[in-house]
């Protein structure tokens, strides 16, 4: 089984993005962003609004994949669009993570969920 990777991308929306009307934003996403995602179906993304809760970032994009090449190609594809190149959004940070990575480590070292084995 391939290891699933998760990337938490903290974003800040730019004033130019906020100046667009909501219909313009949706049109932009449909024409510029969704086609990039369509080329890399091995990568999923969920988008979270954070501006009401954080002064650091306005949005968090959560990417998941078992295919790191597809993820890096997707990000490069997005960099070729005004999403990042205009920019409509600034990347503040990317935090890579592996869900419950310790579980795989424990299994590899003979430790069961009940704590038996290992040492």
C-alpha positions as CSV (number, residue, x, y, z in Angstrom):
1,X,0.0,0.0,0.0
2,X,1.3,3.4,-1.0
3,X,1.9,6.0,1.7
4,X,-0.6,8.9,1.7
5,X,0.9,12.4,2.0
6,X,-0.9,15.4,3.2
7,X,0.2,19.0,2.6
8,X,-1.3,21.9,4.4
9,X,-0.8,25.1,2.3
10,X,-1.4,28.3,4.2
11,X,-2.5,31.1,1.8
12,X,-3.2,34.8,1.9
13,X,-5.6,36.2,-0.7
14,X,-4.4,39.3,-2.5
15,X,-6.4,42.5,-2.8
16,X,-6.8,41.9,-6.6
17,X,-8.6,38.6,-5.8
18,X,-10.9,40.3,-3.4
19,X,-11.6,43.1,-5.9
20,X,-13.0,40.5,-8.3
21,X,-16.8,39.9,-8.1
22,X,-17.8,36.5,-6.9
23,X,-19.0,35.4,-10.4
24,X,-15.6,36.5,-11.8
25,X,-13.8,34.4,-9.2
26,X,-15.9,31.4,-10.0
27,X,-15.3,31.9,-13.7
28,X,-11.5,32.2,-13.1
29,X,-11.5,29.0,-11.1
30,X,-13.4,27.1,-13.7
31,X,-11.2,28.4,-16.6
32,X,-7.8,28.5,-15.0
33,X,-7.6,26.3,-11.9
34,X,-9.9,23.3,-12.3
35,X,-8.3,22.3,-15.6
36,X,-4.9,22.0,-13.8
37,X,-6.5,19.7,-11.1
38,X,-8.1,17.6,-13.9
39,X,-4.7,16.7,-15.2
40,X,-3.7,15.3,-11.8
41,X,-6.5,13.1,-10.5
42,X,-4.2,11.4,-8.0
43,X,-4.2,14.6,-6.0
44,X,-7.3,15.8,-4.0
45,X,-7.7,19.2,-2.4
46,X,-10.0,20.6,0.2
47,X,-10.2,24.4,0.8
48,X,-10.8,26.0,4.1
49,X,-11.6,29.6,4.9
50,X,-9.6,30.9,7.8
51,X,-9.8,34.7,7.5
52,X,-12.4,35.0,10.3
53,X,-10.1,33.1,12.7
54,X,-6.5,34.0,11.8
55,X,-4.5,37.1,11.0
56,X,-1.8,35.0,9.5
57,X,-3.6,33.3,6.6
58,X,-6.9,33.8,4.9
59,X,-7.2,30.2,3.5
60,X,-5.8,26.7,3.9
61,X,-5.6,24.3,1.0
62,X,-5.2,20.7,2.1
63,X,-3.8,18.4,-0.6
64,X,-3.7,14.6,-0.3
65,X,-2.0,12.1,-2.6
66,X,0.0,8.9,-2.8
67,X,1.8,10.3,-5.9
68,X,4.4,13.0,-5.0
69,X,5.2,13.5,-8.6
70,X,1.6,14.4,-9.4
71,X,1.5,16.8,-6.4
72,X,4.7,18.6,-7.5
73,X,3.4,18.8,-11.1
74,X,0.1,20.1,-9.9
75,X,1.7,22.9,-7.9
76,X,4.0,23.8,-10.8
77,X,0.8,23.9,-13.0
78,X,-0.9,26.2,-10.6
79,X,2.2,28.4,-10.6
80,X,1.8,28.9,-14.3
81,X,-1.7,30.4,-13.7
82,X,-2.6,33.8,-12.3
83,X,-3.7,32.0,-9.1
84,X,0.0,32.3,-8.0
85,X,1.6,34.3,-10.8
86,X,-0.7,37.4,-10.8
87,X,-0.7,36.8,-7.8
88,X,-4.2,36.3,-6.5
89,X,-2.8,34.2,-3.6
90,X,0.5,34.2,-1.7
91,X,1.8,31.0,-0.2
92,X,2.8,31.7,3.4
93,X,3.8,28.2,4.3
94,X,3.5,24.5,3.4
95,X,3.4,21.9,6.1
96,X,3.8,18.3,4.8
97,X,2.5,15.6,7.1
98,X,1.8,11.8,7.2
99,X,-1.4,10.8,8.9
100,X,-0.6,8.5,11.9
101,X,2.9,7.9,10.7
102,X,3.8,6.5,14.1
103,X,1.4,3.6,13.4
104,X,3.4,2.4,10.4
105,X,6.6,2.9,12.4
106,X,5.3,0.8,15.3
107,X,4.2,-1.9,13.0
108,X,7.6,-2.0,11.3
109,X,9.2,-2.4,14.7
110,X,6.8,-5.1,16.0
111,X,4.8,-3.0,18.3
112,X,1.1,-3.8,18.4
113,X,-1.7,-1.4,19.1
114,X,-1.9,-2.8,22.7
115,X,1.7,-1.9,23.3
116,X,3.0,-5.5,23.1
117,X,6.2,-6.3,21.3
118,X,9.0,-4.1,20.3
119,X,11.7,-3.2,22.9
